[in-house]
């Protein structure tokens, strides 16, 4: 026991050094929606807040699919960089940029179809639908620049450069808040745009961030050796498939989880406007801690990719343990914040006391699932760095769509426990995912270690 901390100490230090900027950068995706929610909640009213809940719950699915696909390049870049194959990293960037542009355009098309044909079939409040549709279209268009930003972000982070994306995310969110207040409320002689103002500010913010991130990568001396072979001529089927082989299952992993939460939002919307607005507040706060945990997960994927690339399975085990320790401590802290601040945090979003009362109850449930949420997302990151994506994808489908959502519907709708019952199902799904992913890591880690011992014994 006395050797536990000294053994893990260098991994705590290295993982945190890599993770903290990634955490802040990852948080940027959610803070855009958070600022939209707060601005609309205070300046546009409860109906508009419910419309934001509906639109973002739908948009989150294509957004997270795009983010997941963009993650496909990072473990490959980390592994090739660990082996000193710099030219291959630049070629992977060429292929990643092409894939993400095509993905962004495709996802925008899906959002347009969803806005036109899907929303009307969800039995939502008519006043909410009128405001949600055009807002969803703007969010859908913003996915294209968001994925361009992510292309360069994942490339830089795969090589261990994480601070620049963090700073761009911070300034991008400041820009989004300033533009959001200006457009929604109507300042400086601009006509008040309501919920649409939040959509325009998000689109502008993501365009600016993608341009600045691209300029940084192409102009920085840190990447000159890596970008020698960056060219449209190096877009190849082999490299594209290698990225998609990791990125597509990762996208499905995130999609199964987030779509379950989005489906929960739709179920809540059938109950009424007040529960829907309260759900948006609670899920937005939980999404912030989730995205911060996914930053730790991204760092864990990079470190496990480095160790896996050089076949250092002992280092991989210690690094993975350190990532689990970090995220569990962080999520335990956020659980306490949600528990003791459950009646205060909703005031950030709205002054509607009925909405605040419901949201306060949901934050207690959010506090319960914090540890499970952190453990499962880090487990996914570690396994992704090792190239293990198919079985974890099945685990996420099982946890959320076979266990979590059906139980949520049973408790919340069938038994009549309302929004609280739906959230009980989400807690159960996260718990199942966290446990199964941890056991998957232990099994595959043991397999690789035994394989390495056999090779050493033969030598």
N, C-alpha and C positions, 0 to 999 in steps of 0.2 A: 504493500500500500504506500510505503514511504517513497517508492520510486515512481509512483503513478504520475505525479505532477511534473517532475523533472523530465520524464520520458516524453510527455506530451507538450511541454512548454515551448520548444521551438516551433511546433506545428500550430499551437495557438497563435504565436506571434506572426508566423508567415501567413496563416489563413486569414487572420484579422487584417493584416496589412493589405492583402489582396481583396478581402471581402468588403471592408467598410466603404471604399469608393463605389464598388458595384452595388452595394445595398442602397446607397443614396441615389445612384443612377437608376436602378430598378424602381425605386420609390417614385421617380419622376413620372413614370407611366400612370401610376395611380393618383398622384397628386394633381395631374391634369383633370381627372374626373372629380377629385375631391374639391378642387377650387370651383369647378363648374357647379357641383352640388351645393356648396356653401353660398356662392353668389346667387344662383337661381333661387335657393331656399329663402334667402333674406330679401331679395329684390323682386322676385316674380311670383311668389306664393306657393301654396301647397299643391295645387293642380299641376303647376310647372315642375315642382319637385317630384311628383309622382311620374310625370312624363320623362324626366331625366332618369328615374329608376327603371322605367320600362325600356327606354332607348339604350341605356348603357348596359342593361342586362342582356339585351340582344347583341349589341356591338362587341361586348366583351368576348364572345365566342370567336368571331373572326379575328379579333385583335390577338387573342392568346394563341390561336392557330398560327398566325403569322409570326409571332414572337417565337413560338416553338420551332418552326421551320428555320428561322434565322439562327437558332441555337445549334443547328446541325454542323456548322463550320467550326465552332469553338473547340470542341474536343479534338477534332482532326488537326487544327492549327497548333493546339497545345502539344499533341503527340509528335507532330513533325518538327516543331520547334525544339522539343526535348531531344530529338535525334539530330538536331543541327541542319535540318533540311529546309533552309530559308526560302529557296526559290519556289518550293511547293506551296508554301504559305501564301505567296502572292498569287499563284494560279488558283488556289482555293478561293481567294477574295474575288477574283474575276467571276468564277462560277457562282459564288454566293450572291453577288450583286445582281446577276442575271436572274437567278432563281427567285430572289426576294422581290424584284420588280414585277416579274410575272405573277407571283403570288399575290402581291398587293393589288394589282389590277383585277385579278380574279376575285379576290375577297370583296373589293369594292362592288363588283358586279353582283355578288351574292347579297350584299347589304341592300343594294337597290331593289333586287327582287323581293327580299324580305320586307322592305318598307312598303312595297306596292301590294304584295299578295299575302304576306304572312301575318302582319299585325292585326288586320281586320278579323282574323279567325281565332284570336286569343281571348275573346269575351272580356275585353278591358273597357273601362269607363270611356265613353265617347269623347268627352272633353280632354282626357289624357291622350287619346290617340291623335287628335288633331294637332297637338303640340309636339308629340313624340316623333311623328313621321319625318318632317323636314330636318329636325335635329339629328335624327339617325342618319340621314343622307350625308350631312356634313361630317359626322363622325366616320362614316364609311370612306369618304374621300380622303380623310386624314390618315388612313392606314397605309397609303402608298408612301408618303414621306417618312412616316414612322418606321417602316421596314427598311428604307434607305438608310436612315440614321442607325438602325440596329445592325445593318450589314457592317458598317465601319466600326461600330461599337464592339461587336463580337470579335472582329478581327483584332482590334487593339487589345481587348481584354484577354483574348487567347494567347497573346504574346506577353501578357503581364502588365500592360499599360492601362490602368483603370481610372486614374484621377481626372483625365481630360473629359471623358464622357460624364463623369460626376459633375464637373463644373458647368458643362453645357446644359445638363439637365436642371441644375439649380437656376441658372439664368433663364432657361426656357420657361420654367414654371413661374418665375417672377413676371416675365413677359405675358404669359397666359393670364395671370391674375389681373395685371394692369389693363390688358385689352378686354378681359371678361367684364370687369366692373364698368369700364367705359362703354362697351357695347350694350350690355344688359340694362344698365341703369340709364344710359344716355347722357354722357358728359361731353363737354367741349363742343356744344352745338350739334352733337350726333343724336339722331332720333332714337329713343329707347327701343331696343330690339327684342327684349325679353329673352326667352330660352334660345332663340336663334343667335343672339350675340355670343353666348357661350360656345356654340358650335363654330362660329367664325373665328373666335379667339383660339380655339383648339387647333383648327386647321392651319392658321398662320403660324402659331407656335411650332408645330411639328415640321412645317416647311423650313423655317429658319434653322431649327436644330439640325435637320438633315444636311443642309448646305454647309453649316459651320463644321460639323463632324467630318464631312468629306474633305473639306479644305485642310483640316488638321492632319488627317491621315496622309494625304498626298504631299503636304509641304513639310511634315516633320522629318528630321534627319534620322529619327529612331527607326523608320520603316523603309529607308532607301534601299537597303540590301534585300528586303523582302519583296519590294514592288518592282524589281527588275523584270520579272516575267508577268507582271499584271498587264493583260491585254485581252481584248475581245476575241483574239485568235486562239487564246488558251481556254476558251469555253468548250468543255468536252463532256461527252455523255458519261464517261467513267467517273470523273470528279463530281459531276452533278449528281449522279446516283449515289456516290459515297456520302455526299452531304445529305441528300434526302433519306438515305438509309438510316441516318441518325435523326435528322430533323423531323421527318414525317411521324415516326412513332412518338417523339417528344411532343410534337404538336397535338397528337391524339391524346397523350397523357394529360396535358393541360386542358384540352378540349373536354375530356370526359368529366374532369373535376369542375371546371368553370361552367360548362353547359348544365351540369346538375344544379349549380347555384342559380344560373339563369332560369332554368325550369322552375326552381323554387320561387323565384321572383314572379314568374307568370302565375303560379299557383296562388301566391299571396295576392296578386292583382285581382283574382276572381273573388277574393274575400271583401275587398274594399279599398278606397283611396288612402285612408289613414294607415292601415297596416302596410300598404305598399310604400308609402313615404317613409314610415318607420323602418321598414326592411332596407330601403336604400341607405339610410343613415348608418344602421348597424353593419351592413355588408360593406359599406365604403370604409368604415373604420377597420373592419377585419381584413379588407383587401390591402390596406396599407401595411399591416403587420405581415400579411402573406407575401407581398412583393419585397419587403425587407428580408424576409426569410429566403425568398427565391434568390436574393443577392448572395446570401451565404451559400445557397445551393449552387449558384453559378461559379463561385470561387471554389467550392468543393469539386465541381466537375473539372475545372482547370487543373487543380492540384492532383486529383486522382488520374487525370489524363496524362500529366507529366510523369507521375510515378509508374503508371501502367505502361507508358511508352518505353521506359527504360527497364521494365520488369522488376522494379523495386517493390515487392509486395508487402514487405514489412513496413516501409515508409508509407505505402498506400493505406494500410490498416490504421496506423497511428494518425495519419492526416484525416482519415474518415472519422475516426473516433473524436478527434478535436472538433471537427465540423458539427458533429452531433451535440457535443457538449456546449459549443457556442450558441447554437440555435435554441437548445432547450433552456438555457439560462435566459436568453433574450425573451423567449416566448413566455416564460414564467413571469418575467417582469411585466410584459404587456397584459397578461392575464390579471395581474393585480391592478393595473391601471384601469382595465375595463370593469373589474369588480367594484372598486371603490369610487370610480368616476362615472358609473353607469347613469346616474341621474344628472350629471353635469355635462358630459360630452355631447349629448344631442343638442344642447343649446347653441353649440357652434354652428349648427345647420339650420335651425328653425326656432321660432318662438311659439309654435303651436303646441300647447300643453298636452293635447290628446295624442299627438304624434310622439312627443317626448316620452310620455308614460309607456307607450308600447316599445319604443326603441330601447328604453332603459332595461326592460325585461329581456330583450334580445341580446343585449350586451353581456348579460350574465351567461347566457348560453355561448356567446362568442368567447368569453373567458375560459369556459370549459374546454373548447376545442383548440385553444392556442397551441398547447404542447403537441397535440396530434398533427396539427397543420404544419408546424415547423419541422417535426420529425419526418413527415412523409415527403415534403418538398426537398429536404436535404438528402433523403434516401434516393430520390429520383436523380438528383445531381451527381451523387457519387457513382451510381450505376451507369449514368450517361457517360461520365468520364471514362469508364471501363469498357464502353461500347455495348453495354447490356441494356437494350431498350425495348425489346419485344415482350418479354414476360412482364416487366413493369407496366407496359401499356395495358396488358390484360388485367393486371391487378387493379389499376385505376378504374377500368370499366366495371369490374366486379364490385369494387368498393362503393362507387357512386351511383351506378345505374341499376345494379342488382340488389344492393343493400340500402344505401343512403336515401335515394329519392323515393323508391317504393314505400319504405317505412315512413318517410316524411309525409307522403300522401295519405297513408293509412292513419297515422296519428293526427295529422293536421286537418285533412278534409273528411275522411270517412268517419273517424271517431269524433270530429268536431272540436279539436283542441286549437284550431286556428293556426296563426303564424308560429306560435311556440311549438306546436306539434311538428310543423314542417322543419323547423330548425333542429329539433331533436333528431330527426332523420339525418340531417347534415352532419351533426356531431358523430353519429354512429358510423357514417361513411368514412369520415376522416380517421377515426380510430382504427377501422379495419385496414385502410390503406397504409397507415403508419406502421402497424404491426407486421403486415405481410411484406412490405418493402424492406424492413429491417432484417427479417429472416432471409429474404432473398439475398441481401448483401452478405450476410454471414455465410450462406451456403456457397455463393460464387467465390467469395474471398478464400474460403477454405479449399475450394477446388483448385484455384490458381496457386495457392501456397503449396499444396501437395504436389502439383505438377512441377513447380520450381524445385522442391526438395528431391524429386525423382531425377531431374536433370543433373542437379549437383552431385547426387549419389553416383550416377553413371560416369560423370567426369572424374 
